[in-house]
Amino acid sequence: MPAIPKNITVSGKRKTAIAKATIRKGTGKVTINKKPYEHLDFFKKLAIQEPIELTKKVLGKFDFDVNVNISGGGSEGQISAARLAIAKSIVKFTGSDKLKKVFANYDKTLLVADIRRKEACKPGDSKARKKRQKSFR
């Protein structure tokens, strides 16, 4: 079995939000921008809890400390980026293929970033798609 590293840093992205998660052996604390994730809104807290609860089911315990620093983007994009970073860091730290399969079967976006972005505005227009109608009479 390979030696367990002291800590690992993994990043996750969603739209323009970037989250960097640092994981190490510990007591199970998860902080987001230096605040416990329990202080988040209900649905945001549930999104962050998903990889944690799946890890508890597969490994029987969650004895890691995860610190997440998020910058850029909006609030929902930041939560999605943090969720991705947490899940990727847990898989990389444990090296468990079973956990990776459970994450992939539960929700693909736990391990794979959603690369969709806002479409750019076209030249000479203020919108991405539909042009304004022109009247000839």
C-alpha positions as CSV (number, residue, x, y, z in Angstrom):
1,M,0.0,0.0,0.0
2,P,1.4,3.4,-0.9
3,A,2.4,5.9,1.8
4,I,-0.3,8.3,2.7
5,P,0.8,12.0,2.1
6,K,0.4,14.6,4.8
7,N,-1.9,16.8,2.7
8,I,-3.1,17.1,-0.8
9,T,-4.5,20.2,-2.6
10,V,-7.0,19.8,-5.4
11,S,-9.0,22.4,-7.4
12,G,-12.5,22.4,-8.7
13,K,-14.1,24.8,-11.2
14,R,-17.6,25.8,-12.1
15,K,-18.2,28.7,-14.5
16,T,-15.8,31.4,-13.1
17,A,-15.6,30.1,-9.6
18,I,-12.4,28.3,-8.5
19,A,-12.2,26.2,-5.3
20,K,-9.0,24.8,-3.9
21,A,-9.5,22.1,-1.3
22,T,-6.7,21.0,1.0
23,I,-7.2,17.6,2.7
24,R,-5.3,16.0,5.6
25,K,-5.9,13.4,8.3
26,G,-8.0,14.8,11.1
27,T,-11.3,14.8,12.9
28,G,-13.8,15.4,10.1
29,K,-14.0,19.2,10.0
30,V,-14.9,20.8,6.7
31,T,-14.4,24.6,6.4
32,I,-15.2,26.8,3.5
33,N,-13.4,30.1,3.4
34,K,-12.3,29.5,7.0
35,K,-16.0,29.0,8.2
36,P,-17.6,25.6,9.1
37,Y,-19.8,24.4,6.3
38,E,-22.6,23.9,8.8
39,H,-23.2,27.7,8.8
40,L,-24.3,27.7,5.1
41,D,-27.8,27.8,3.9
42,F,-29.8,24.5,4.0
43,F,-29.5,23.5,0.3
44,K,-25.9,24.7,0.0
45,K,-25.0,22.6,3.1
46,L,-26.7,19.6,1.6
47,A,-24.7,20.0,-1.6
48,I,-21.5,20.1,0.4
49,Q,-22.6,17.1,2.5
50,E,-23.1,14.7,-0.4
51,P,-19.5,13.6,-0.9
52,I,-19.0,13.5,2.9
53,E,-22.0,11.2,3.5
54,L,-21.1,9.0,0.5
55,T,-17.6,8.6,2.0
56,K,-19.0,7.7,5.4
57,K,-21.2,5.0,3.7
58,V,-18.3,3.5,1.7
59,L,-15.4,3.8,4.2
60,G,-17.4,3.7,7.4
61,K,-15.8,6.9,8.6
62,F,-14.8,10.4,7.6
63,D,-11.6,11.3,9.5
64,F,-10.3,14.0,7.2
65,D,-10.0,17.7,7.7
66,V,-10.8,19.6,4.5
67,N,-10.2,23.4,4.0
68,V,-11.7,24.9,0.9
69,N,-10.8,28.4,-0.4
70,I,-13.2,29.7,-3.1
71,S,-12.8,32.8,-5.3
72,G,-14.7,34.2,-8.2
73,G,-18.1,33.4,-9.6
74,G,-21.5,33.5,-7.9
75,S,-22.8,31.8,-4.8
76,E,-24.1,28.7,-6.6
77,G,-21.1,28.3,-8.8
78,Q,-18.9,28.5,-5.7
79,I,-20.8,25.8,-4.0
80,S,-20.6,23.5,-7.0
81,A,-16.8,24.2,-7.3
82,A,-16.3,23.4,-3.6
83,R,-18.3,20.2,-3.9
84,L,-16.2,19.1,-6.8
85,A,-13.0,20.0,-5.1
86,I,-14.0,18.1,-1.9
87,A,-15.0,14.9,-3.8
88,K,-11.8,14.9,-5.9
89,S,-9.6,15.5,-2.9
90,I,-11.2,12.6,-0.9
91,V,-10.7,10.2,-3.9
92,K,-7.1,11.3,-4.4
93,F,-6.3,11.2,-0.7
94,T,-7.8,7.7,-0.1
95,G,-6.9,6.2,-3.5
96,S,-10.1,4.1,-3.3
97,D,-11.5,2.9,-6.6
98,K,-14.7,1.8,-4.9
99,L,-15.3,5.3,-3.6
100,K,-14.6,6.7,-7.1
101,K,-17.2,4.4,-8.6
102,V,-19.7,5.3,-5.9
103,F,-19.2,9.0,-6.6
104,A,-19.5,8.5,-10.4
105,N,-22.7,6.4,-10.1
106,Y,-24.3,8.9,-7.7
107,D,-23.5,12.1,-9.7
108,K,-21.0,12.5,-12.5
109,T,-20.3,16.1,-11.5
110,L,-18.8,15.0,-8.2
111,L,-15.6,14.1,-10.1
112,V,-15.9,15.7,-13.5
113,A,-16.1,19.5,-13.9
114,D,-19.1,21.0,-15.8
115,I,-17.3,22.9,-18.6
116,R,-20.3,24.9,-19.8
117,R,-19.8,28.7,-20.0
118,K,-22.0,31.7,-21.0
119,E,-22.0,32.2,-24.7
120,A,-20.2,35.3,-25.9
121,C,-22.1,38.2,-27.5
122,K,-21.8,38.4,-31.3
123,P,-20.1,41.4,-32.9
124,G,-22.4,44.4,-33.5
125,D,-25.1,42.9,-31.2
126,S,-25.9,43.0,-27.5
127,K,-27.0,39.4,-27.2
128,A,-25.6,36.0,-27.9
129,R,-28.2,34.5,-30.3
130,K,-31.3,36.2,-31.7
131,K,-30.8,39.3,-33.8
132,R,-33.2,42.3,-33.7
133,Q,-35.7,42.4,-36.6
134,K,-35.2,45.0,-39.3
135,S,-38.1,46.9,-40.8
136,F,-37.7,47.8,-44.5
137,R,-41.0,49.8,-44.8
